[in-house]
Amino acid sequence: MRGGAFRHRFNLVVPGLNNYTYELFTVQHEIEPYPITVPRGEEFQELYTEEAFVAWLKEELSSRETGRILANLLAQVTS
């Protein structure tokens, strides 16, 4: 990942687990809002428009992996 000026971390915070924090992903960009650099497996991808970023974000948040993480955290809270 290139050395971006701004880095945004998307964290899940679980109050029921003493505010346990799990970082889902990080995105970054220079002083201009685009392109945004996002993780894509072991690589990184640049998104050049808001529409591309929103589509990527929707895909990430609704992914099977994110669902698995949420289910595991919920199981920890309810056990």
C-alpha positions as CSV (number, residue, x, y, z in Angstrom):
1,M,0.0,0.0,0.0
2,R,1.4,3.4,-0.8
3,G,2.0,6.0,1.9
4,G,-1.4,7.7,1.9
5,A,-2.0,11.0,3.7
6,F,-5.3,9.8,5.2
7,R,-6.1,6.3,6.5
8,H,-9.6,5.2,7.6
9,R,-10.0,2.1,9.7
10,F,-13.3,0.3,9.7
11,N,-13.6,-1.3,13.1
12,L,-16.2,-3.4,14.8
13,V,-16.4,-2.5,18.5
14,V,-18.2,-5.0,20.8
15,P,-19.3,-3.3,24.1
16,G,-20.4,-6.7,25.5
17,L,-16.8,-7.9,25.2
18,N,-15.2,-4.9,27.1
19,N,-15.2,-2.9,23.9
20,Y,-13.2,-5.5,22.0
21,T,-12.2,-4.0,18.6
22,Y,-11.8,-5.9,15.4
23,E,-10.5,-4.1,12.3
24,L,-12.4,-5.2,9.3
25,F,-10.3,-3.2,6.8
26,T,-8.4,0.0,6.2
27,V,-8.7,2.3,3.2
28,Q,-6.5,5.2,2.4
29,H,-6.1,8.2,0.0
30,E,-3.9,11.2,-0.6
31,I,-5.0,14.8,0.0
32,E,-7.5,14.3,-2.9
33,P,-10.3,11.9,-2.0
34,Y,-9.7,9.7,-5.1
35,P,-8.3,7.3,-5.9
36,I,-8.9,5.3,-2.7
37,T,-6.6,2.4,-2.1
38,V,-8.5,-0.7,-0.7
39,P,-7.4,-4.2,0.2
40,R,-8.1,-6.9,-2.3
41,G,-6.9,-10.2,-0.9
42,E,-3.1,-10.0,-0.6
43,E,-3.0,-7.1,-3.1
44,F,-4.4,-3.6,-3.2
45,Q,-6.7,-1.9,-5.6
46,E,-7.3,1.7,-6.5
47,L,-10.9,3.0,-6.8
48,Y,-11.2,6.2,-8.8
49,T,-14.9,7.2,-8.2
50,E,-17.4,7.4,-5.4
51,E,-19.6,4.9,-7.2
52,A,-16.7,2.4,-7.4
53,F,-16.0,2.9,-3.7
54,V,-19.6,2.5,-2.6
55,A,-19.9,-0.7,-4.7
56,W,-16.7,-2.1,-3.1
57,L,-17.9,-1.1,0.4
58,K,-21.2,-2.8,-0.2
59,E,-19.4,-6.0,-1.3
60,E,-17.1,-6.0,1.7
61,L,-19.8,-5.4,4.3
62,S,-22.1,-8.0,2.9
63,S,-19.4,-10.6,2.3
64,R,-19.4,-14.1,3.7
65,E,-16.2,-13.3,5.6
66,T,-17.7,-10.3,7.3
67,G,-20.8,-12.3,8.2
68,R,-18.7,-15.0,9.7
69,I,-16.8,-12.5,11.8
70,L,-20.0,-10.9,13.0
71,A,-21.5,-14.3,13.9
72,N,-18.4,-15.3,15.9
73,L,-18.4,-12.0,17.8
74,L,-22.1,-12.4,18.5
75,A,-21.6,-15.9,19.8
76,Q,-18.9,-14.7,22.2
77,V,-21.3,-12.0,23.6
78,T,-24.2,-14.4,24.0
79,S,-22.3,-17.3,25.5
